[in-house]
């Protein structure tokens, strides 16, 4: 885990009004990284004027594993 990623996540959480202790933040890093990877894929898609709708399923990770 890079310290930049940890500080980025901490900043986002603080901006949302959350004060998360380091031990809990460490547990969130991998999920945050998976989410960021998915967002990059979504932004890279050439969808022209199509609307995008997301879905959430806690049992699937689209090939990315949370550990």
N, C-alpha and C positions, 0 to 999 in steps of 0.2 A: 504494500500500500504506500503510495507516495504521500508526502506531507502536504503537497499541493491539493491532492484530492480530498484529504481530510479537512483541510482548511476551507476548501470550496464548499463541502457539505456543511461544515459548521456555520459558515456565513449564510448559506441558504436557510438553515434551520433557525438561526438567530433572527434573520429577516422575517421569518414567519412567526416569531414570538416564542420559539422553543429554546430552552437552555438544557442541552443534552450533555451529561457527563461523558468523559473520555471513554470509559469502559463500554458504554452503550453506543457511542459514536463508532467505535471500532467494529461493532457488530452490524452496523448499517452500511459500511463502506461497500461491501460486495454487491449488495442489492442496488445501491446507488450507481455503481459502475455498470451493472447489467442494464439498468434503466437508461443510462446515458448512451450505451451502445445501441439500444433499440431506437432511441430518439434520432441518433445519427443515421440509422438505416431509413427511418421514416422521412427525414429531411432530404435524403439523397434520392428518394423515389421521384421519378418524373411523372407527376399526376395531372399535369396541365390544370384544368379547372375542376377536376373531380374533388368531391368532399371526402374527407377522411374521418372515419369513426373508429375509435379505439375500443377494445374489449379488455377485460381483466379476468384472468383465470389463475388462481394461486397455484394450481397444480401443473401448469405448463410454463416453460421458460423459453420456448422458441429456439431450442438448441443451446441456450446459455444456462449454465448451472450455477446456482447460488450455493456457496459453501460456507 
